[in-house]
Structure formats: C-alpha cells, structure tokens
C-alpha cells in the first residue's frame, strides 16, 4: 500500500437571511493536515460576500473521560446499596415488633412505601449497571483504536480538537454563499481493489476443429466481464502509474478505510474448467481475461460475483495493457466428474525368455448439468518408468489416429502428461479413456506407486 500526500477539497454552503458578519466553523480535521496550506475560495456567484479571516486552531479540552464517568456511576451504585440497606433495616425492625403493634394502618402505609421504594431503587440500580457496562465497552473500543497521535489522549485524558474558522461578511440578505476549502494532507494511503462480475451467455454450438493448433480457439465461451477498477484515467511512465479521479468524491477524514467505485472496465473473458483427477475429482472454474483497455491495472484484492451472488476472494497482480490475467472461481458442482476404478491385466509371453506385460486402464466420465455448453480441460499422466529396461507404451488414446473425434482432442507433452480439451454440450456426457502397457523381463521385480504432482 503506497503512502502518499493528497489535496482534498471541502464544499460548504452558508445560508443567512440577514446581512452581517458570520463565523463558519469546520471540525474533525486529521492531525496530518498542513495548517499553512489552507486555502478558501468563494464561488464566482457570491459577489455580495467577502472572506474577512481564515484561522486554524488545535486545542485540548478537559472533558470528563469515560473512566471518570464509570467512577461516578459506581459511586451512585454504592449510595443505592446504602438506601436499600436502610429500607431492609427498617423492615427488620418492624418485624421484630410483631404482636406489639395495635394500629395496622401505619404498617400498611410503610409496606406500600417499602414496595414502591424497592421497585424504584432496583430500577435505578439496573440502569446504573447497564450504563457502567456500556461505558466499559466504549472504553475498550477506544483503547483498541488508539494510535500514536492519540497517545496524549490516553495518558492525560484530554481530547485534541482541530477546527477551522472562516469569517464571512454578507452584504445582502437571503443569499447562499458557496465556499471551497482545500488543504494539503500527508501520511495517507490508497490501494486498488476490484469487483469481478462475469455474465454468461450461450454461444453458437459448433463442432471442434481437428487442427490441434487452433482447436476451440473460436468456440471458447466469451463472456462480458465487468471489473470495477480503481480509475478511469491513467498516465503510465517507466517508474510509476498516475490515476486521475474524474469527479469529486466524498471521503471522510476519520482515519478509517473508505471504498469508492470510480471506474468500470468491460472485458471479454473466457470460462474454462480444469480437472486433475490425481489431485481432486472436482471441476475448477477459471476466468481468463485480457486487459484490452488503455489502462494499466495495479495489484490489489478482487472479489468475484456471478449471477448476483458472491463467489470467492482472489487477487490481481500488475497487469499491463494487453496483458493476460486469470481469476479462479472455485469448484462448480454443475460439472460432475466420475473416475472409474483402475483395471489391471497381467500377461506373460515367450517360452524360454519370458516377458511380462501389465495393462493399466483408467476411465474418466464428465457430465454437464449446466444449461450451457462448457469447455473442460483434463490433465492426467501416463505411467512413468524410472528404469530404461521397463518399457511404457500408450495404447489409448491413440495420438496417431487421423480420424477426428467430435467432442475433444488430446495432446501429450514432454513430461508424459496428457491434456484433453473437451467441449461438453449441455445435458451430455464425455468419456475419456487412458490405457498404457508396461513391459519388463521376468528377472525384474517392479513396484507401482501412485504419485500426485
């Protein structure tokens, strides 16, 4: 989070029905305001007014602190307890004279007085207890929020006030005087944050091309992805990015973070589901976006929403113009993944020099229960041999097959990882098979281990 300086502007309107000289008092200034930078300007329409004096003061008051208030309420509780003790003593004394009282009217009057007094005293005692509890909670919150600039308040029990007094003379009655107050404030900071709201619509349903260099390039789900960004005007240099706010924005100077939406960027994004069965049998949704605007995005947290519902928190790094960035949206229960049990078949060939063969078959089934077609990328790994005398052969899928497969295409990289890219229609199923064969001589003992990478 960069630390910077800024020049805020305060707009004030003075409405008086009688001509004369008036003082406009502005309070609640930050301790980091430069008192020598204060500037007051009257509107061009205010020709019947004149600014006579502008002053800025910082002073301390000695108002009763929360600790003193708590002590006063506790003393009041002690006095109430003494009154209750006195009433109980009088009641015990009357009870000890049982049988000696001939006139019962004074006794009835005392019982009414005793009941009324107890009710009032208990009510006051309950109110005092609640007030003490409220003051203690307020004191705890103040101590948590205390900063270095409030150290004198905590130690000496004094509150520092900062106010600006503007003396204005008005020559006519029934006019509005508009004032613009600006000043320089240091030790402030800003950070970018983003709200990502992708909106999905159904694209045309076309078959997948069989050319592996451009498969699905024209059929991926394009979605208008609206990101509420931190600016609508930027200037980029080699060392910095300057963001310009195009309008006035109210930001309180109370030391707490304030979030203001000041820009909207509209991108075209692509939804792609990713499944890695060896890690977890769930479909992860990822939004891939290219920054097609003329603004560079700075790093900051991002909140993703879909269909007016919050999805997840993520982050965006520094994205240059035409740069690509991805936003993960978590798992999607609309894509069902079913991994069938592994099937293994062992065979032996040869009469004198025997060779062992082990066939391993895995099957993955994808079900699309969503109302739109989706793109799913599945990654799996064939068996890896750590001994050159143990041979591994990929049987299914057959990468040499020239006939096109209507629903997916598959590639194999140098790390022996298979990559399926499937276009699964709504309400349909896609079945992916992986079969490889191990071959080794009989004098070798092999061990198969499942490893997730």
N, C-alpha and C positions, 0 to 999 in steps of 0.2 A: 504494500500500500504506500504510494508516494506521499511524502509530506510537502506541502506547498503553501503558497500565500494566495489570497484572493481579495477581491474588492466587491463586497456585497452592496446592494442598494435597497434602502427602505423608502417606501412611498407613504406619505402622511397627508391627510386632508383635515384642515381646520375650518370649522363652520361656526360662525358667530353672527348673531342678529344685530349686535350693537357695535359701532366702531370704537376703537380703543387699542390698548397695548395688552397683549396676552403672552403667557408663557406656555410653550408646548414641551412637555417632559416625556422623554423616551427612556425606558428602563430595560434591564435584562441584557446588557451588553456582555460579551465574552471578555475574560481577563486578558486575551491576546490582541485586543483592539489597540491600534496605534492612535493615541489621542491627538497627535499632530497631523493626522491625515484626514480629519473630519472635514467634510465639505457639504454645504447645504445650498440648494438651488431652488428657487421658486419657479413655478410654471410661467410660461410666456403670457398666459391669460390673466395672471394676478398682478395687474398694473396698479391696483388700488391698495397694495400692501407693500411693506418693506421689512426686511430682516434686520433687526437692530443689534442682536448679540447672539453668539453661539458659545456655549460653555460645556465642558465635560468634567464631571466630578466622580471621584471614587472615595467612598467613606464607609466607616464601620458603624453599625448600631449595636446597642447592648440590650436587645430584646431578650425576654425570658427564654432560655433554651428549653429543649424537651426534658433535660434532666431536672431542671428546677420545677417544671410543671408536674413531673412524676412525683417529686418530693412533696409538693403541695397537696396532691391528691392522696398520697399516703398518710399525711397528717390529718386530712379530713376523715380518712378511714379510722384512724385512732380515736378521733373525737366521737364518731358514730358508735364505735365499740363501747366507749365510756357511757354514752347515753343509754345504750342497750343494757349495760351492766347495772345502771341506776334503776331502770324500769324493772329489771328482774329482781333487784334487791327489795324494791317496794312491794312487789307481788309476793315474795317470800315472807316479808314481814306481816302482810295481811293474812297469809295462810297460817302463820304461827298463832294468830289471834282467833282461830276458829272456835266458835262457841261463846266468845265474849262480845260479839257484835250483835246488837239487838235491832238496829235500823239497817235494812238491806239496801235502801236507796243509794247511799254513798258508795256502797260496794258495787252496785250495778253501774253507777257513773264511772267508777275507776276502771271497771272491766271494759267499758266502751272506750275510755281514753287509752287504756293499755293496748287494746286491739288496733285502734287507729294509729297509735304511735309506732307500734311494732311494724305495721304494714308500710308506713312512710319511711321508717329508718332502714328496713330491709331493702326497699326500692332504691333509696339513695346509696346504700352500700353496694348494691349490684351495679348501679350506674358508675360509681367511682371505680369499681374493679374493672369494668369494661373500658373506661377511659384510660386507666393505667395500662391495660393490655394494648390498647391502640397506640399509645404514646411509645411504649417499649418497641413495638413492631416498627413504628416510624423511625425511631432512633436507630434500630438495627439497619434499616434500609439506607439511612443517611450515612452511616458508618461504612457500609459496603460501597457506596457511590463516591466517597470522599476521594479527592485527587490531591495532587501536590499543591495546587493552587488553593485548596480549601483547608490546608493544614492549620492556618491560624484560626479558622472557624472551629475546628475540632478541639484545639488546645485551649483557646481563650474564650470559647463560647460566643464569638462575635460573628455576625453576618456582614459580608462585604457587599455593598451596593454600588452599582455603576449606572449613572444616568447622564443624559444629555439634555440640556435646557436650551430651547430656541425661543428667543424673544421676538415677537412679530407685532408690528403696528398695522392696523387695518383702518383705512380712511373711509370706507363705505360700509354700510350695514347690509346684511343678507347676501353675503358672497362666500364662495368656497375658495380657500387658499390651499393650493396643492404644492407640497414641498417634496423634494427628492434629496434624501440624505445618503451619502456614500462615505465609506471609510475603508481603511486597509486593515486586514486581519491576517495574522500569521499562525503557524502551527496547526493548520487544518489539513485534511487529507481527503482523498477520493479514491474510489475503486470501481471498476466496471462489474456489472452483473447482468445476466441475460435470462430472458424467459423464452424458451423454445416451444412453439406451438405448431407442430406439423399437422396439416389437414390432408386426409387421404381421399383420393377419388379413383375410380376404376378406369384403367387404361384399356385400349383396344387389345383384344386377345389374338396374338399372332404366334405362329409356331417358332420354335427356337432354331436359329441358324446352325448349320453343321460346321461352319468355319470357326475353328477354335480361336481365331484372332479377334473375332468380332461377335461372338455369341452373346446374346442378351444385351448387347450394348444399346440397342434401340428399343428394347422391351422392358427395361427396368422400370419400376414404379416411380414415376416422377410425382412429387408432391410439393405444393406450395408451402414452404417452410418459413413462417414469420418469426423473426427474432427481434425482441425489443432490446435494442442496443443502447449504448451509452452516449451517442451523439448523432447528429445529422450533418455535421460539417467538420471536416478534419483537414489538417495540414501536416504532411509527413516529411521529415528530413532524415538524414543519416543517423542521427542520435536521439531523436525524440518524435513524438506524435502530439499535435495540439488539437484538442477537441473544443469546438465552439458551440455553446448553447444558443439556439436561435431565438429564444424568447425569455422573458423574465420568469423565474421560478422561485417560489417561496420555500426557503429552507430555514428552519428555526435555529437560533444560535444557543441551544440549550445543551450542547455537548453530546447529544445522542445521535446515532446514525439516522439519516433520512433518505428514503429511496424515492427517486423521481424518474418517471418514464419520459425520456427526452428524445427518443428516436426509434424508428421502426425500419427494419431491413427485411426485404422479401427475397428469399432464395428458392431455387428449385432443388429439392433433396431427393434422395433415393433410399428406399427401405430395403434392407437385406437382412434375412435371418441366417444365423450361423449356428451350426450344431457340431459338436465334437463329442461323439459317443464315449470315447475313452475317459473323458473328464466328467460329463454330466449329460443325461439324456433329456435336455430341455433346449428349446429354441430361443436364442438370444436375438433380440431385435436391435439393429444398429441403423442410425440415420447418417448417411454420408452426404455432405454438403460442400459446395464450392462457393467461396466468397466472391460473388460476381458484382459486388458493389464497388464503389470508388473509395471505400473507407477501409483502413486497416483496423482490425479488431485487437484490442488489448486483452491480456489474460484476466480471467475472472470466473466466479462460480456461475453455473447455469442451472435453471430449473426447467424441467420438461413437462409439458402438458399435452394430453391427447383427448379429444372429444370432451373438452371442458373438465377433465379430471387430471389431477396431479399424478405424475408417473414416478419420477426419480430426480435426484440431485446429481449433477456432474460438473464438469469444468471445461472451459475453453482456453486454449493457450493463445499465444500471439499468432494471429492469422494475417498474413499479408494479402494484398489484393490478388485475386485468382488462386488463393491458397485453399487447400482442401482440409476439412476437419470432420471428425466423426463424433457423434453423440450416442452413447449407449442408452437404451431404454429398458433394459432388463429383460426378463423372460416373458414370453407370450403363451398363455395357455391355449390360444386358438390353433396352435400348431402342435399336433400330437406326434410323439416320437416313440416307436416301439422297436426295441432291439431284441431280436430272436436269440435263443441260446446258441452258443457256438457248437457246430457239428464237426467232429473229427473222425477221419477214417484212416487206418494204418494198413499198409500193404507191403508185401515183400516180393521182390523179383530176382531171378537168377538162380542157377543150380549150384555152381561152385562158388562164385564170388557173388554173394547176395547183397542187394541194395534195398534199403528201407525207404518207403515213401509214406509221408503223412500229409493228408489232405485236410485243410482247415477252412471251414466255410462260415461266414458271418452274413447276416441279413439285417437291413435297416428299413423300416417302413415309416413313411411320412404321411400324415393325414391333415388336410387343410379344412378346418371347420369355419374359417372366416368367410365373409361374403365377397371377398375379392381374391384374385389370383396373387400369389406371393412368390418371391424368389428366395430360395433356400440354398445356402452353401454348407455342404457337409464335408468334414475333414476326418480321414481315418488313415491308419498306417498299416502297410503290409508287414509280414514277418521280416525281421532283420537278423541276418546271420553274422555272428562275430568270428566265425571260422570259415576260411575260404574253401574248406573241404565239405562244408554243408551248403548246398545249393538251394536257393529260393526261386520259385517260378510263379509269376502271377498268371492265374487262369481266367478269373472273372473279376473285373471287366476286361474284355479283350480290347486293348488300346489300338490294335492293328485293324479292327473292324472298320470297313468303309461305309457300311450301311448306316444311315442316320438314325439316331434314337430321338423320338418326338418330344420327350419330356425332359431330357437332361443331356449334358455332356460331361466327360470326365477327363482329367489330366493327371500325370504323375510327375512330381518334381525330383530333383537330385537327392533329396532326403528320404525318398521312398514314401512320401505322403501322397495319398490320393485326394483329389479335390473334385467333388461333384458340384455342379451348379444346375439346380433344378428349377423349373417353372411349374409350380403345382397349382392346378386350377381349383376354384372353389368347390368344396364338397368332394374332391377326388383324393386318390391315394397314389403315392410314388414309392416304388420298391427298388432299393439299391442293394446289390449283392457284391460281396468281396470274398474271393476264393483264391488261396495260394497253396502251393505244394512244396514240402520240404523233402530233400533227397540227401541221404548220407549212407556210408558203408556200415556193415554190421559190427565192426570192431570199435565203433564210436558210440558213446552214450551221450545223448543230448538232453538238455533241460529247457523247457519252455517257460518263460516268465512274461507276465503282462506288465508293461511299464507305461505310465502316463507321462507325457512330456508336453 
